Every structure is written in structure tokens, then in C-alpha cells.
Amino acid sequence: MSTRERRSILSTPIWFFMVIVFITQLDGGAVPTMLPSITRTFGLTTMGSSWVVGLYTLGLVVGTPITSNLSDAHGTRKVFLWELAFWFLGCLMTAVSPNYAVMLLGRFIQSLGDSGIMVLSMNVLLQRARRNNQGRKVSTVGIIAGLSAMVSPVLSGMLLGITHGWRAYYFMMLPFLAILFILAWFMMGDSQTDRAWKTDYLGLGSFSIALALLMVAITFLQYGTAYLALIIGCLLVTVVAGAVFLVHERNLGGSKETMPFLPIRLLKLPSYGLTLLLGTLGGMFFSLFVYIPTYVHSVFGLPVRSAGMVMVGVGLGSVVGSWLGGLLVDKFGYRTTLVFSSSLIGLMALVITLTLHNLQLFMVLSFLMGVGMGSMMSSPLQVIAGRLAGPENRMQAIGGLSACKKIGTTIAPLLFASAIELGKAGGQAGLASYRNMFLVVIVIALVNIGLTYCIPFSQKEVADD
């Protein structure tokens, strides 16, 4: 990123990025609320309904590294505007979709628009923050995203109640996105990179194919052997595309004309590789939220809608945890923050396994678990990745971390569903099933703690920590 662009970005008000994060992150909490209505509109099967969310996740995983690379190569402002344009187009297509296929295409385009918003905003905040204040600055994004996730189910539920249809939500988003685009056009100023980098199309294409097909294979694994041929085919193409990507990126490493799709220097660092692994495991924690309403409904007999209200406490905990995580990073370092957050998640999961029958206690424990998840995912990993990469490759480093988090959210349902299945009695999920699920969380937390102590920071990074 050039000095000129950095100066332009630094002059853009922080509130502008926070508003964009809040608006764009509403979708994550709104879609689960609207999914039954979408299912009825298009007469979807269970698998068809799952792809309304699954294809969006796929777009996020594939789009985030692409957005990060293009931002480093061509400037933040240009990519930010394209992101908002894709988001607007995706919302419009989804709102007017006459059939399921058009709706899915709209969702995919929308996900490409969402893929870089969080990463771009975090990168801007890292640039603006002093070194001893980076944790609190970056955690602001997590706090806003958490508040958005809490508001969105209420907002989408109100719109469903008033209009009796899910399309109203997407029509409502359109004017907000148009206003944000106009504001971004004028407020972000011009942006130019120091040199005219060429886009690494072969690296971009081979990486995207490998990652997309890997995600498809993981998704269909949830359905057992019914799609075995498809899964094997996807994995074979993934291996070939991945090999092409690695060979090409190694050959491109010293190029002064084309920016490599991913910085090989970073990928060779054990500290960055372990950070990506921690991001993947952190994404697995967030997948637990999907099962909490079902657990409350099955074990305590609450209606499904009332069971979902338990998530308000978890969401509030994640907001508090985001603030706490930023504070801990700045005061005690990211290693201490990661150990604290993983320990809190693991301890709460352990107590839950011993007190599965107590709803009031579960609500308190789930709030504290949300605090642990928020403090882990809000800033420590982003600060580590940003510092390891430096200003020139920071977007790519944070983008890779974000993609790994999404991969973790895709893998985790396989683990949790398998754990629940093993504990079923008479074909019904009971206390034993959900005890197994929380035991998996404990194991992930312990692995997290071990990996955190294994990260070989350089002497400079250790001194800061």
C-alpha cells in the first residue's frame, strides 16, 4: 500500500467503517430466522435449505483471500467499492428472485461482496492504531459485528411479522447499501499503489478451485456415502489444483511485476501456519452456536422460538468478550489472551457437561462461553497475523486467517453431529448426545492451548507479548 493511499485511508472516519460492518453483518443472524419462510417459498428439501447458508459460506471462504490480494495489489478504495457493488447486486437478485437458482446466485454474489468488508476494516484499524493499542482498535470490529448479530434476528423477525415474507429484508437493505457506496466514493478519497502490480490470475484461479471444491467435499461428507463419487472427484481436483497453485506461487516468488496470490514468505513461517490452525479451531467453536437452540429445545422442552432466545445471552457474551479480548491483547499480549479465552471456553464446556439438566446455570455458563469465544476471535489472531506480515502483506495475511475460520465452521458440524449421533439412545438425542458434543469442545480448547504455547514468535514478537 502506498504512502498516498495510506494517508487517504487514515483520513476516513472510523465510524464509517463501523457502519458498513454493522449493515453487512446483519445477514448472518437474519437468514436463520427467515430460512423457514424461504423454504416454503421455493418448496425446498432439507438439503436445499442448507445450501441457502452453505453457498454463502462457500463464497466467503473463496472470496476473502481474493479480496485481500486485490486490495494489496490495486488499492483498498477500489476493492471496497467493488465489494459494496457486489453486495448491492446480490441483495437485489435475492429480493426479486423468481426461482431457487436465481436466489442462490444472488446469495453467492452477495457473499463475494461480504467477503472482504471485515478484513478491509480490520486492516484500516491496524494501520491507524499505535502498536500498544492495536488489540482494542481491532476488537471494535468484533464488538460491532456482535451487536449486529444480536439485532438482526429481531429485525428480520419484525419484518416477517409485518410483511409475512422474507423478501422485505433484502429490499430494505438496498437503499442503505446505495448510500454506503456513495459515501465510500467520496469519503475514502483516491488510492494508488506504489507500483502497477499485475494480477496473479493463475494463482487466484487454482487456489479458488482447490478451496471451493474442498469446501464442497466437506459439506457433502455430512450426508455419508450417498455422494461418495462426488466427494472423491472434488478431492482429486482439489489435490491437482492445489499442486498447480503451490508450484506456480514458488516460481512467482521473486517477481517484480506480478504480486503472488499468497505471500510464500508468510506461509513458510511456522508461527503464521499455527495462527491459521488456531483460526480454524476458533471457527469450530462458533459452529457450536448452531446446536445450542436444539439442545435447549430437546433437553429442557422449551419451544423452538424460546430456545433461540438463549442465543441472546451468548451473543451478549461475545460482545463483552470482544472488548475484553482487545484490552487483554494490549495489556498482557496475545499469547496470554489466547490461553485465557481457550481456558474459559474449555472450563465452561466442562461445567456444562456436569450440569446439563440445569437451564438457569446453562444460561450463565453459555454467556461466559460467549465471552471466551469473543475474546479469542476478536483481535489476538488478527494482531498476530498483521504483525507477522507487515504493512505490505497485511491484507493477505488477515484474509487467509479469515478464510481458515470459515473452513473451521464448515468442518465442525461433522464433528458435533458425529458426537451427538454416538450418544443417541433409541434414535433420540438426549443428555448423553449433548454431553459428547461439549466434550468435543473441551478437546478443541485443550488443543488450542497447546498450539498457543507452540507458536515460535520471533524475539521481537516475544518481547511485545
Helices and strands as residue ranges (DSSP letters): H 3-10, H 14-24, H 26-42, H 46-74, H 76-96, H 100-114, H 117-128, G 131-133, H 134-163, H 167-187, H 201-221, G 224-227, H 228-252, H 264-267, H 270-300, H 304-308, H 310-332, H 334-354, H 359-378, H 380-389, H 394-422, H 431-454, H 459-464
